[in-house]
Amino acid sequence: MRPDVCILGQGLAGTLLAWELERAGIPFVMVDAGHASASSRVAAGIINPITGRRLVKSWRIDALRPLAEATYRALEAELGVSVWRAMRVRRLFRDERERRIFREKQARGELAPFAGDSDDSGFWIGGAARVDTGVLLTAARARWRAKGWLREERAEVATALAAHGLVIDCTGATGARGGGVPWKFSKGEILTLATDGLDPEVIVNSGHWLLPVGPGEAKVGATHEPGATDATPTAAARALLEASARELGAKDFRVTAHEAGVRVNLPDKHPVAGRWPGDPRHGVINGLGAKGALLAPLLARQWLNHLTEGVAFDAAIDVARFAPVGRI
């Protein structure tokens, strides 16, 4: 029997959606040509409870972090791989303004329970984590290929709609076009380093971040180039990231990889999920920005609850908030 649900794209959003459908016994087919240009392949997978120059708690972090950990732990058990690693963040103050913002917000309790000890240089953030998206995507792909649920071909909305009752587009920058949605794009670049001497449980953050990912290996990133839609690494970004790596504590290193990806964001800084108004057979998950590891479990669960129990999508993420929209 032909599956009625077709998922386009096997990045992080598509992978977690497929996982929720599989666990619920909902037949699906996934269409994905490969990870060569996927932003999920490049992403560091960092979950950081406090972010930005204004030191703001990540959206719904208190509820989303437990959901994320439970989801990734379940995937680890099923796939036999390790993808979740609890970490701390050492957030270094960039200037006196950040010191003042921290003191004021800490005094008001706005950063609880994640902000910890502080000194004149910075403060500690608890509850952070790193999700190894590369390992997760590779293991899940092998699983669904073996089951015959993955078609390795280019994902096309029109073709899929002609063959399936519901098509859910999870193709990121490729699928972010039209529909009345004010898509925003930014290019991000990351370096992989061969280096020693870093604390394996600590992410150092000050503008850019330095992330230990394994024995003798770390990543530094990510740049932010608003409006750029190409995934070509640049010499300027490499020089900037090498300088940041030294400032953040990687004193002796060798660059082993330089990658770039395109993030999709929205003006209200929330992702989108749901059915396109006027075209209910066409669904979407997109706009995860730099917080895909945290947001993807929520969006996948929203789709599961919608399909199994008829639950409406959360108004804060429903693509209908940009109505009137139509087919893209």
C-alpha positions as CSV (number, residue, x, y, z in Angstrom):
1,M,0.0,0.0,0.0
2,R,1.4,3.4,-0.9
3,P,2.1,5.6,2.1
4,D,-0.2,8.6,2.2
5,V,2.4,10.9,3.8
6,C,5.5,12.1,2.0
7,I,8.3,13.9,3.8
8,L,10.5,16.1,1.6
9,G,14.1,16.4,3.0
10,Q,16.0,14.4,5.5
11,G,17.7,17.2,7.4
12,L,17.1,17.4,11.2
13,A,13.4,18.5,10.9
14,G,12.6,15.8,8.4
15,T,14.4,13.2,10.4
16,L,12.6,13.9,13.6
17,L,9.3,14.1,11.9
18,A,9.9,10.7,10.3
19,W,10.9,9.3,13.7
20,E,7.7,10.5,15.3
21,L,5.6,9.0,12.5
22,E,7.4,5.7,12.7
23,R,6.9,5.4,16.4
24,A,3.2,6.1,15.9
25,G,2.9,3.5,13.2
26,I,2.0,6.1,10.5
27,P,3.3,4.9,7.1
28,F,5.4,7.5,5.2
29,V,8.0,7.8,2.5
30,M,10.9,10.2,2.6
31,V,12.4,11.8,-0.5
32,D,16.0,13.2,-0.2
33,A,18.8,13.3,-2.7
34,G,21.6,13.5,0.0
35,H,23.1,15.8,2.6
36,A,25.7,17.6,0.5
37,S,23.9,20.9,0.8
38,A,21.9,20.4,4.0
39,S,22.4,23.1,6.7
40,S,21.8,20.3,9.2
41,R,25.0,18.6,8.0
42,V,27.0,21.8,8.8
43,A,25.1,22.8,12.0
44,A,27.0,22.4,15.3
45,G,23.8,21.2,17.1
46,I,24.3,23.4,20.1
47,I,21.5,23.9,22.6
48,N,22.3,27.1,24.6
49,P,19.7,28.3,27.2
50,I,20.9,31.9,27.1
51,T,21.9,33.6,23.9
52,G,22.5,36.9,22.1
53,R,24.0,40.3,23.1
54,R,21.0,41.0,25.3
55,L,21.4,37.7,27.2
56,V,17.9,36.3,26.5
57,K,16.7,32.9,27.5
58,S,16.0,30.8,24.4
59,W,12.3,30.7,23.5
60,R,10.4,28.2,25.7
61,I,13.7,26.7,26.8
62,D,12.2,25.4,30.1
63,A,9.8,23.2,28.2
64,L,11.7,22.5,25.0
65,R,15.0,21.3,26.5
66,P,13.4,18.3,28.4
67,L,11.5,17.4,25.2
68,A,14.7,17.6,23.1
69,E,16.7,15.5,25.5
70,A,14.0,12.8,25.7
71,T,13.7,12.7,21.9
72,Y,17.4,12.4,21.3
73,R,17.8,9.8,24.0
74,A,15.1,7.7,22.5
75,L,16.7,8.0,19.1
76,E,20.1,7.0,20.6
77,A,18.5,3.8,22.1
78,E,16.8,2.9,18.9
79,L,19.6,3.7,16.5
80,G,22.5,2.5,18.6
81,V,24.5,5.8,18.3
82,S,25.5,8.6,20.7
83,V,24.1,12.0,19.7
84,W,23.3,13.9,22.9
85,R,26.0,15.3,25.2
86,A,25.2,17.5,28.2
87,M,27.6,20.5,28.4
88,R,28.1,23.9,30.1
89,V,28.7,27.2,28.4
90,R,31.4,29.7,29.6
91,R,29.9,33.0,28.3
92,L,32.6,35.7,28.2
93,F,31.4,39.3,28.4
94,R,32.2,41.2,25.3
95,D,32.0,44.7,27.0
96,E,30.7,46.6,30.0
97,R,27.2,46.7,28.5
98,E,26.9,42.9,28.7
99,R,28.2,42.9,32.3
100,R,25.5,45.4,33.2
101,I,22.8,43.5,31.4
102,F,23.8,40.3,33.1
103,R,23.9,41.8,36.6
104,E,20.4,43.4,36.1
105,K,18.8,40.3,34.7
106,Q,20.4,38.0,37.2
107,A,19.2,40.2,40.1
108,R,15.6,40.0,38.7
109,G,15.8,36.2,38.4
110,E,15.2,36.4,34.6
111,L,18.0,34.0,33.8
112,A,17.1,31.3,36.3
113,P,17.7,28.4,36.5
114,F,20.4,28.4,33.9
115,A,22.8,31.3,34.8
116,G,25.4,30.2,37.4
117,D,28.6,31.6,38.9
118,S,30.0,34.8,37.4
119,D,33.1,36.9,37.6
120,D,34.4,40.0,35.9
121,S,35.2,38.0,32.7
122,G,31.9,36.2,32.3
123,F,29.4,33.7,33.7
124,W,28.5,30.0,33.5
125,I,25.4,28.7,31.8
126,G,24.1,25.3,32.8
127,G,21.7,23.0,30.9
128,A,23.5,23.3,27.6
129,A,24.0,20.4,25.2
130,R,25.4,19.4,21.9
131,V,23.5,17.2,19.4
132,D,25.7,15.4,16.9
133,T,23.4,16.0,13.9
134,G,25.8,14.3,11.4
135,V,25.8,11.0,13.3
136,L,22.0,11.2,13.8
137,L,21.2,11.9,10.1
138,T,23.6,9.2,8.8
139,A,22.2,6.5,11.2
140,A,18.6,7.4,10.5
141,R,19.2,7.5,6.7
142,A,20.7,4.0,6.8
143,R,17.7,2.7,8.8
144,W,15.0,4.1,6.4
145,R,17.0,3.1,3.3
146,A,17.1,-0.5,4.6
147,K,13.4,-0.4,5.3
148,G,12.7,0.9,1.8
149,W,11.1,4.1,3.1
150,L,13.7,6.5,1.7
151,R,13.8,7.5,-2.0
152,E,17.2,9.0,-2.9
153,E,16.1,11.6,-5.5
154,R,15.5,15.3,-5.7
155,A,12.6,16.5,-3.6
156,E,9.9,18.2,-5.7
157,V,6.7,19.4,-4.2
158,A,4.5,19.2,-7.3
159,T,5.6,15.6,-8.1
160,A,5.0,14.5,-4.5
161,L,1.6,16.1,-4.4
162,A,0.6,14.2,-7.5
163,A,1.3,10.9,-5.7
164,H,0.5,11.4,-2.0
165,G,-2.3,12.7,0.1
166,L,-0.1,14.9,2.3
167,V,3.3,16.3,1.5
168,I,5.3,17.9,4.3
169,D,8.2,20.0,3.0
170,C,11.2,20.0,5.3
171,T,13.8,21.1,2.8
172,G,15.0,24.3,4.6
173,A,16.4,27.0,2.3
174,T,15.4,25.0,-0.8
175,G,11.7,25.1,0.3
176,A,11.6,28.6,1.7
177,R,10.0,30.5,-1.2
178,G,6.9,32.6,-1.7
179,G,3.6,31.8,0.0
180,G,3.4,35.2,1.6
181,V,5.9,34.2,4.3
182,P,8.6,36.8,4.9
183,W,11.5,34.4,4.7
184,K,14.9,35.6,5.8
185,F,18.2,33.9,5.0
186,S,21.7,34.1,6.5
187,K,24.8,32.3,5.6
188,G,26.9,30.7,8.4
189,E,30.4,29.3,8.2
190,I,32.1,26.9,10.6
191,L,35.7,25.5,10.9
192,T,36.7,22.1,12.2
193,L,40.0,22.2,14.1
194,A,42.5,19.6,15.2
195,T,43.5,20.9,18.6
196,D,44.2,19.7,22.2
197,G,43.9,21.0,25.7
198,L,40.2,22.0,25.7
199,D,37.7,21.0,28.4
200,P,35.5,18.5,26.6
201,E,32.4,19.5,28.6
202,V,32.6,23.3,28.0
203,I,31.5,25.5,25.1
204,V,33.2,28.9,25.2
205,N,31.1,31.6,23.8
206,S,31.8,35.3,23.1
207,G,30.3,36.4,19.7
208,H,31.5,33.1,18.2
209,W,31.7,29.8,20.0
210,L,34.4,27.2,20.5
211,L,32.9,23.6,20.8
212,P,34.9,20.5,21.6
213,V,33.5,17.6,19.6
214,G,35.8,14.8,20.4
215,P,39.4,13.9,21.4
216,G,41.7,16.4,19.7
217,E,38.9,18.0,17.7
218,A,36.8,21.1,18.0
219,K,34.5,23.4,15.9
220,V,34.5,27.2,15.9
221,G,31.6,29.3,14.5
222,A,29.5,30.5,13.3
223,T,29.6,33.5,11.1
224,H,26.4,35.4,10.3
225,E,25.9,36.9,6.8
226,P,22.3,38.2,6.5
227,G,20.8,37.9,3.0
228,A,23.4,35.5,1.6
229,T,22.0,32.3,0.1
230,D,25.1,30.6,-1.3
231,A,26.9,27.8,0.7
232,T,30.4,28.6,-0.5
233,P,33.1,29.0,2.2
234,T,35.1,32.2,2.1
235,A,38.6,33.2,3.0
236,A,37.4,36.2,5.0
237,A,35.2,34.0,7.2
238,R,38.0,31.5,7.7
239,A,40.4,34.3,8.9
240,L,37.7,35.7,11.2
241,L,37.0,32.3,12.7
242,E,40.7,31.4,13.1
243,A,41.1,34.7,15.1
244,S,38.1,33.9,17.2
245,A,39.4,30.3,17.9
246,R,42.6,31.8,19.4
247,E,40.7,34.3,21.5
248,L,38.4,31.6,22.8
249,G,41.2,29.3,23.9
250,A,42.4,27.2,21.0
251,K,46.0,28.3,21.0
252,D,47.5,25.6,18.8
253,F,45.3,24.2,16.0
254,R,45.1,23.1,12.4
255,V,42.0,23.6,10.3
256,T,40.7,20.3,8.9
257,A,37.4,21.4,7.4
258,H,35.7,24.7,6.4
259,E,31.9,24.4,5.7
260,A,29.0,26.8,5.0
261,G,25.3,26.5,5.2
262,V,22.2,28.7,4.8
263,R,19.9,29.3,7.7
264,V,16.2,30.2,7.3
265,N,14.7,32.6,9.8
266,L,11.5,34.7,10.2
267,P,11.0,38.2,11.5
268,D,9.3,37.1,14.7
269,K,12.2,34.6,15.3
270,H,9.8,31.6,15.5
271,P,9.8,28.7,13.1
272,V,6.8,27.6,11.0
273,A,4.9,24.3,10.9
274,G,1.4,23.4,9.7
275,R,-0.7,23.2,6.5
276,W,-0.6,25.9,4.0
277,P,-4.0,27.8,4.1
278,G,-5.8,27.0,0.9
279,D,-3.7,23.9,0.2
280,P,-4.2,21.5,3.2
281,R,-2.4,18.7,1.4
282,H,0.8,20.7,1.5
283,G,2.5,20.9,4.9
284,V,5.7,22.5,6.1
285,I,8.4,22.7,8.7
286,N,10.9,25.5,8.3
287,G,12.5,28.6,9.8
288,L,14.5,26.9,12.5
289,G,17.4,29.3,12.2
290,A,20.4,28.6,14.4
291,K,18.3,26.6,17.0
292,G,17.3,23.6,15.0
293,A,18.5,21.1,17.6
294,L,16.2,22.7,20.2
295,L,13.2,23.4,17.9
296,A,13.0,20.4,15.7
297,P,11.6,18.0,18.3
298,L,8.8,20.5,19.1
299,L,7.8,20.9,15.4
300,A,7.8,17.1,14.8
301,R,5.6,16.5,17.9
302,Q,3.2,19.2,16.8
303,W,2.7,17.4,13.5
304,L,2.3,14.1,15.2
305,N,-0.4,15.5,17.6
306,H,-2.1,17.1,14.6
307,L,-2.2,13.9,12.6
308,T,-3.2,11.5,15.4
309,E,-5.5,13.7,17.5
310,G,-6.4,16.6,15.3
311,V,-4.7,19.1,17.6
312,A,-4.3,22.5,16.0
313,F,-0.9,23.9,15.5
314,D,0.5,26.3,18.1
315,A,-0.5,29.8,16.9
316,A,3.1,31.0,17.6
317,I,4.5,28.6,14.9
318,D,1.5,27.9,12.6
319,V,2.3,29.0,9.1
320,A,-1.2,30.4,9.0
321,R,0.0,33.3,11.0
322,F,1.3,34.8,7.8
323,A,-2.1,34.4,6.0
324,P,-3.3,35.0,3.4
325,V,-1.0,32.5,1.9
326,G,-1.3,29.9,-0.8
327,R,0.6,27.2,-2.5
328,I,4.3,27.9,-2.9
